[in-house]
Amino acid sequence: MDLKGFSEASKTHYIVVPPPPNNTDDINVVNHQSLNNSIPFVPLLNGKESIDALTKRWELYNALNCQFHSKIDNLLTQTNQIVYEKIYKILSSKNTTTSKGIFTSLFLLGSDSNLNIPSPADTENKINVIVSLTPKESPNVRMMIKRSMFELLAIASERIDPMTYNVSENLKEITLLGVEYDLSLLKNFKNILKKDLKLIYNFKEADSFSFQVMDDFLQILKTMTTYDGIEVGAIFHVSTNLTNIEKNLRQKSIRLIKKNMHCVDLSKNKNFELTNKIFETFLITVDGKLHLSSSLLSFTLDKMANCDSKNKLVDTLIKILDYSLMFYFFNTSFSIFVDIPNLVFFNENYVKELVKCKTFQKFIEKLVETHEPSENILDLLENKHNALEDFFAKLLISQNPRTEYLFKVKNILETELHITNYNLIEIYYNLLLQNNKGENKILDYLVHNWPECANFEEKLAFPNVEIICQELFMLDNKSDLLSENLFPKMRSNIEDDLLSCDRLIPSIKVLGLDTNDENLFSLSHVMDPPSTYFFSLYREASAFFNIYDFYVAFKTCLPKDVILKYIMSHINNYKDNEDYNDATYLQVDILKNFLEENNNDKELFFDKLALIWFIQCVTEFKYMGIIKDEANTRKSLSGILEKQIWRGI
């Protein structure tokens, strides 16, 4: 057998390609199937959405998504560029004094330690080296010195021209001078490498260092500054504030730091500046066509308020806007009309959905109240002479009054009142709320936060506006899809699954099985999984519970009479029933033998059956981390189980 034949014979499966279809219906089915493989969106309008409309909807979403992320990337790049320039300027500053002992310190406030700081460019007579240290790598001063000196020598050897000085060939010479990975390397640095050195220590997660170790190491850095040709500096990544560091260091260390101290605020969202720009970018990207619901904005503000880092706050906002846009295009057939040229797809299927809108129905009611000719109203409702399509096109062309007002408020706050510390998302949120008088709440919000806004009441006034068909272009969080996908709650999800087994295990009806089928043996006909009963008791139990008492309670919860009746009916009939499949026959036979081993005592039989289920549940709950293992429990007493309390999940 040749190689090709052998490989064919070794295949575990074969791919069969069907012949091309003959009639047009089959061709449409094949085209639709191939489309489903490439596009994750599904046909809407009860499955009546055309393939072309579905494709356009997918393409439009991708175009807007790419455009949004491209703008955000440019925005973040510009923001980071400003920060990099500040840091580079500080690190590259030359020491104008000839005296030794100059120590430069740079505090990066709000840094998440992932910032990659490039070292300043080397000069003809000086090498600039940045050595990074983390709390895990710095258990004590000795280890910090060894690590930093090793990294210093490695970096320096790469940067020095081998024609001028080859470090690898002169290691013996260095060793003969008595230089090791300690301060002796710095003392002899200029003699060995014939260049000056600017050594900058990069302390990542500075507030997580042992302050005793940090304090001692700073005194060593002070000693380094006295060496000939050596300049020393330190970068501190601080996620909180300087107070924590200041109160834990000795005064002489604080004096050293403050000799030549600089601070750069890396908080991406200083005074809401960046989040406002991101939100504004999103509104501009969708051309003001999309509306945001109060529930989505409330969810966004809540998640932003709970962010422990200002950098995470920006990432959270981008993620929420990104997901909400995706969910909208996935679930809403009218999303295709965000791009007005797509009105060519408007047909009867869209008309049926459009006339169901509450805002459109209210508009029709107002037309009736104002005695508008009935012919015009019927033309709108039935789309005669394309009346509804033309009306819908005018709605799409018109500007979004909320977006226009939002940018107007932004302009007044910045240019006329010189206020920059405002949250654009919160302003939009209050734009959707009403006060006790039924008036728009936005003016009350602005005056409450910035009293000077009272002088601009006329300009800042915004009447209650109900935009027709706004629900068709609304980003919302009604189904909690954002909550579950962005911020899944592991513990609550597990608990909900255990209490409602239908979330994971389809019911008999869903599977299409007959609950009265005597040939099918399944206890799911008469009871939920044992874990459901077990967990319902577990929730009510205290932190420590007696295992036997818990078993008795568990056994009592089970529907004993129903279970025994169901099992006995199958045991009595299974030998005479030829329609049983092998699996069902085996299950019933095992139960029959188990019953006979217990002398046909149904009470004893059920007790043991409940005990088997109980042991199984306890074991599974230990594996899931809901019950503590005996080896880890604080109670060494036998027969006691302890709940596993989850923290930080």
N, C-alpha and C positions, 0 to 999 in steps of 0.2 A: 504494500500500500504506500502511495506517495504521501508527501507531507500535506498536500491539500486534502486528499481523501481522509487522512487520519484526523485532521482538524475538523472536517465536516462530521465525521463519525463521533467525535468527542463533544459535539455541541449538546448543551442541555435544552436548548430551545431553538426554534426556527421562526424567521419573520416571513409572513405571507402577505404580499401586496395584492389587494383586490384589483380586478380589471377596472378600467374607467367606466363610469355609469353611462347608460344609454339615454335615459330620459332626463329632462331638466330638473324634476323634483329631486332625483338622486344626486344630481350635480350640486344643487343647493345644500343638501344635507352634508355632502363631503366638504364643500367650501366652508360651511359653518363649523364642522368638526376641526378642520385645519386651522380655522380662525381661533377657536377656543384654545388650541395648543399654544398659540403665540400671544394671545391677549387674555389677561386675567379677568377682564370685565365680563359680565354676563348680560344677555339681552334683557332689557326692562320693558315697561309697558305691557306687563303680563306675557312676556316673551314675544311681543309683536314688533319690537324695535328692529329695524332693518340692519343688515350686516354693515352697510355703508355708514349708517348713523353710529353704530357701535364702534366702528373703526375710527370715525372722526372724533368721537367722545374720548377714546383712548389717546389719540394723537394730540388732542387739545390739552388733555391733562398733562401729558408728558412735556408739551411745549411750555405750559405755564409753570410746571414744577422745575424744569431746567432753568427757565428764566429767573424764577424766584431764587433758586440756590446760587445761580451765577451772580446775581446782584448781592446776595448775602456774603458770598465769598469775597467779592470786591470790597464790600463794606468792612468785613473783618480784617482783610489784608491792609486796608488803609489805616484802620485803628491800630493794628499791631505794628505797622510801619512807624507810626508816630512814637509808640512806646520804645521800639528798638532804637530809634534815633536818640531818644533821651538817654537810654542805658549806655549806648555806644559812646555818646558824648562824655558821660561821666567817667566811664572806664578808660577812655582815651586821653583824659585830661592830664596834662604834664605837670609834674611837680616843679613849681617855680622856685621853691626854696632849696638851698643847698644842704640844709641841715638834715640829719638823719632822724628817724623816729616818726616819719609821717605815715599815718595809717588811714586809708580811705575806706569808708563803710557805705554800702548801698542797701537800703531796705526796699524790697519789692512787696508792696502791700496788696493783699488780695490775690497773691500768686498761688497757683495750684501745683507748683514745682515742676510742671511739664514744659515750661518755657525753655527753649534751647537758646542759650546765650553764647554767641560766638565771641571768641577772644579778639581783642583789637589787633590790627595788623602789626607784624614785627617790623622793627626798623633795622638799620644797618648795625647798630650797636646794642640793641635791646631785644630780648625775647619776652613776649607777653603770653602767659600761661594761665588758664582757668582750670582749677582742680575742684571737682564736685565731690561732696560728702553727704551721705544720708544718715539718718539716725541709726539704722541697722548696722551700717559700716563703721559706726563711731562709738563703740562701747566704752572706750577709754582713750586717754590722750596719746599713749604710746602707739596704739593701733592707728589712730588718725595721722600721726606723723609718718609712720612707715608707709601707709597707703598713699599719702600725698607725695612723699618723696619719690616713691616708685613711679607714680604716674607722671610726676614732673620730669624725671630723667627720661622716661619713655617718649613724652611729647617733645622734649628738647632735642633728643637724638634724631627725631624725624625732621625737625625744622632746620637743623644745622647742615650746611653744605658739606657733604663727605669729602670734597676736595680740600676744604679748609681744615676740617677736623672730623675724624671718624671715631665716634664714641665707642663702637663695638671693638675696634682695634686697641683702644686705649683704656679698656676696663681694668686691665692689670695695673696700669699707671695710676688710675683712680683708687684702686684697692691699696696700692702701696702708699698712697698719701693718707691712708686711714679713713677714707670716705665710705660710709655706709648709708643705709636708708634712714638717716636721722638728720639733725640740724647741721652736722658736719658737711653735708652736701651743699647746703646753702652758704656756709662759711667759705667754702672753696669753689663756689660756682663760677665766679669770675675768673679764677686762676685756671679752672679746668676747661671751661667752654669759651673763655675769652670774650664774654658778652655780659651786659647787665641783664637783670631779670626783674620783671614785674609779675609777681605771683598773686593771683586772686583766688581766694577760697569761695566756692559756691555752696553755701549751706542750704540744702533742700529741706523743706519742712522744718524750718528753724525752731518753731515752737514745740516740736516733738523731741528735740534733743534733751539729753540730761543737762540741766542748767549748771550742775557742778562741773561736769566735763567741759561744757562750753566755756565756763568761766576760767578754768585752768588753761584751756587751749588759747583763749584770747590773750592771756599773759605771755604765752609762748610766741604768739604772733607779734606782740609788742617787742619781744627780744629779737625777732627776725628783722625788724625794721632798722636795727642798729648795725646790721652787717653791711659791708662795703658793696655797693652796686645793686642792692636789693630794695625793691619797693613792694609793700604788702598791702593787700586790700581784702575785703570780705563782702560777699553778697548774701543777704539774708532773705529767704523766701518766707514771708509771714502771711498766714492765711487769716489771722484774726486782727490784732492790733499790737502796737508797740508796748502797751502797758504791761502785758504779761511778761515780756522779756525784761522790761525795765525793773520790775519789782523783784525779779529772781536773780539778777546779776549783782555782783559787788560794785561798789561805787568806782573803784579804780578801773574796772572793765567798762563801765558806762562812760567814764571820762575818755577812755581810749576811743570808744566808738564815736563819741560826739565831737572829736577833734576835727574831723573832716567828713561830716555825715550828710548823706543825700537820701531822699525818699522819692520813689516813683509809685504812683497809685496804678496798679495793674487791673483794678476792678473794671471789667469790661463795661459794666453798667453804672458808671459813676453818674449820679443824679438822673437815672433813667435815660440817659442820653442814647445809649446804644439800643436798648429795647424799643424806644420810641422810633428810632430809625428803621429797625427791623419791621415793626408793625406797619409803619408808613410805607415801607417797600412792598409789603404784602398787599396792602390796599391798592397801591399803584399798579402792581403786577396784574391784578384781576380787573383793572380799569374801573374800580368802584362798582362793578356789577354785582358783587357778592355782598351779602349782609351777614353779620355775626349776631347770633342770638345772645340774650342775657345769660342763659345757662352756660354757654360755652365761655363767655367772657368771665363769668363768676368762677368757673372751673380753672381758667387760665390764671386769674389773679390769685386764687387760693394756692395753686401749685407754685407760682412764683414767690409768694410770701413764705412758703415752707422750704425754699431752697436754702441750704446751709452755706452755699458758696455763690458769690455773685457771678462767677463764670458759669456755674451750673444753671443759673437763672436764665442766661442767654441761650444756652443749649436747650433748656426746657421749652422756652418760648418757640424756638425754631421747630422743635419736634412737634409741638402741639399744632402749630399752623400747618406744618407739612402733613400730618396725619389727618387733620380736619379737611384739608383740600382733597386728599385722596379718598376719604370716606364720602365726601360730597359727590365727587365725580363717579364713584363706584355705585352709589345708591340712587342718584337723581338723573332721570332721563333728560330733564330740561337743562342740565349742565352744558349740553352741547351748544346752547344758544348764548352762552357767555361770549362766543365769537359770532357776531351778528350775521356774517355771510352764510352761516349754517342754517339760516331760516329756510333754505331750500328743502330741508328735511321735514318741515312742519306739515303734518297731515292730520287726518281724523283721529288718530290714536292720541295725539298730543292735545287735541281739542277737548276730548273727554276728561283728561286729567286737569286741564286748565280751568274748565268751568266749575270744577269741584273746589277750587281754592276759596277759602273763607273771605279773604280780602276782595276777591273778584265778585263773590256773591253779594257782599256789602255794597260794592260799587253798583251792581245791578239794582239793588234795593233803592239806592239813592236816585238812580235814573227813573225808577218807577215813581218814587215820591215827588220828583220834580216834573212828573207828567211828560217824560220823554216819549216820542212816538213809539208805539209798540213794535212797528216794523224794524226800527233801528235796534231795539233791544233783542228781538228775535234773530236779526242778522248776526248780532254779536254772539248769542248763545249757540247758534247753529252754524256759524261761520259761512253764512251766505254771502256771495260776492266777495269772499276773502275778508270780510269785515273784522273778524276776530284776529286773523293773521296780521292785518294792517295795524290794528290796535296794539297787538303784542309787540310789533316791530317798533312802534312809537315809544312803548315802555322801555324797550331795550336801548333805544338811542338816548333817551332822557338821562340826565345826570342823577346820581344818587344824592339826595339832599343831606343825608347823614354824613357821608364822606366829605361833601363840600363844607358843611358846617364844622366838622372836626378840624379840617385844615385851616378854616377861618379862625377858630379858637386858638389853634397853635400859633398862627401868625400874630394875633393880638397879644398873647402871652409873651412871645419872644420879642417882638419889635416895639410894641407900645408900652408894655409893663416890665419888660426885661426880666421875665421869669423863665428860668430854665429847668428848675427842679419840679417838673410835673410828669405825671404818668398818663401817656396818651391812651393806653388801654382802659384805664380807670375813667377817663373822660368819656370815652365811647360807651362804657358800661352805664354810667349815669345818664347818658343821653337816651337810654332805653327805658329808664325807670320813671315812675310818676310819684309825686308827693301826695299828701292827704287831700289836697284840693283837686286832684286829678290833672294837675299841670305837670309839664316836664320838669324833672328834678335837676337838670344840668345847671341852671342858674344858681340854685341854692347851693349846689356842690362847689361851684367856682367861687362864689362870694364867701362861703364858709372857710375855704382853704386860703384864698387870697382876697382879703377885704377890699383891696384896691379895684377888684373887678366890678364893684358896685357902680363905679363911674362909667362903666361900659355896658350897662344893662340892656340898652336898646340894641347894641351890636351883638351882644351875646345871647339875646333872647332866641329861643327855638320853640316853635309851636309843636304840639303833638301831631305827628305825621304818621299816617298808616299807608305805606307804599303798596300799591296794588300788585298782587302776585309775588310779594316779597318772600313768601314761604317757599317758592320754587327756587329761590337763589339764596337760601339761608344755610349757613354753616352752623350745625347744632351738635349737642351732646346728649340728646334725649335718650338714646339707647345705651348710654354709658360705654360705648365702644372705645372712646378715647381713654376713659378711666381704666378699663380692663387691659387695653393693649399697651398703653404708655406706662401705667403704674399698676401692674398686676399685684393683687394682694394674695400672696401665696397661702397664708394661713386661712383666710376667710374663704378662698376658693376651695381648699381641701375640705373645710367644714361644710360648705354648701353642698359639695359633691357627696359627702358622707350622709348628710341629712336627706338629700334629694337624689336618690340613686338614678332617677331617670335622666339626669344631666350627663351621665356617663354610660349607663347600661340602658339600651332601648327596651321599652316595654314590649310585652307579647303582642299588643295591638299594633305597635309601630312595625314590628317584624312581620306583620301580616299573618300571624299564627292564630288558630282558633283556640280560645280559652277552654272550650268544651271538648276539645279533641282528646278522646280517651287513649289514643295510641301514642300521645306525647307526654312523657314524664318530665316535669320541670316544676320545682317548688316555687319558682317565680310567679306561678299562677296564683298562689295563695299567700305569699309573704315577700317582703323586701329582703335584700341580702342581710345576713346576720350583723354585718358591720354597722348598718343603719340603726338597728336596735341598740347595739353596743355603744355607739357614739352618742345617741340621745341620752343614755344614762350617764356617760362619761362627762357630759357638759354640766350635769347637775351635781356631780360628785365634788368632794373637797379636794384639796391638793394631795392629801394622802388618803388612801382608801383600802379597806380590807378586801383581799382578793376573793375570799369565800362569800362574804356578804354581797359583793358585786356580782358574783356568779348567780347567787340566789335571785337577785333583782333582775338580772339578765334573763334567766329562765322564766321568770314570772311575766316578763314583757312579751315573750314569744306567743303567737296565737296557737297554743297547744292543741286545742280541739280540732281546729281547721287543718293543721299540719298532719295530725294522726289520722284524721278521716281521709285525707287525700292520699297519704302513703298506704293505708290499709286497703283502700279501694283498688290500688294498682297491684299490691301484693296478692290480693285474692283473685285477681283476674289475669295476671300476666302470663301464666302457663297456658291458658286457654286462648289467649289472644295471639294470633299469628301475624298480626299487622305491626307488632313492635319491631323497631329496628334494633340492630345489635347493641348500640350504646344504651338505649332505653332498657332493653332486656337485662343487660349487665348491671345497671344501676339498681333496678328493682330487685334483682336476684341477691345482690350484696345486702340490701336492706332486709330482705326476708331472712337471710342467714343470720344477720345481726340480731333480728328479733327472736329467732329460735335459740340463739346462744343465751338470751336473757329469759328463757323459759316462757316466751310469749307474754311477758309482763310489759304491758304498754307503758306504764308509769316509769319503770326502770329503763326501758328502751328510750323514752323521750329524755329522761335525765341525762343519759350518756350521750345522746345526740346533741343536746344543748351544751354539754361539757366539751364535746369535740369542737363545736362552733365557737365556744368561749375561748378555748385555748388558741384556736386559729386567729381569732380577733386580737387577743393580747399580743401574740407574736407579730402580727401585721402592724399593729399600732406601735410596737417597739421599733420595727424597721422604719416606719414613717417618722419616728421621732416625736410621737405624741405621748407615749408613755416612756418613762426612764427605765433603762436597763438596771437590773439589781446591782450590778457592779458599780454603777455611777450614782445610785440613789443615796441620799443623805441618811435615810433610815435603814439601818442594817438589820432590822427586825424581819423575821421570816413572815411571809403572808401579807406584806404591805406593798402596795404599788404607789408610785409617785408620778404625778403629772409632769410632763416636760413643758415648762413655760418658755415660749419663744419670745425673744427680745430682739428688736431691731430688724424685723422682717416685715 
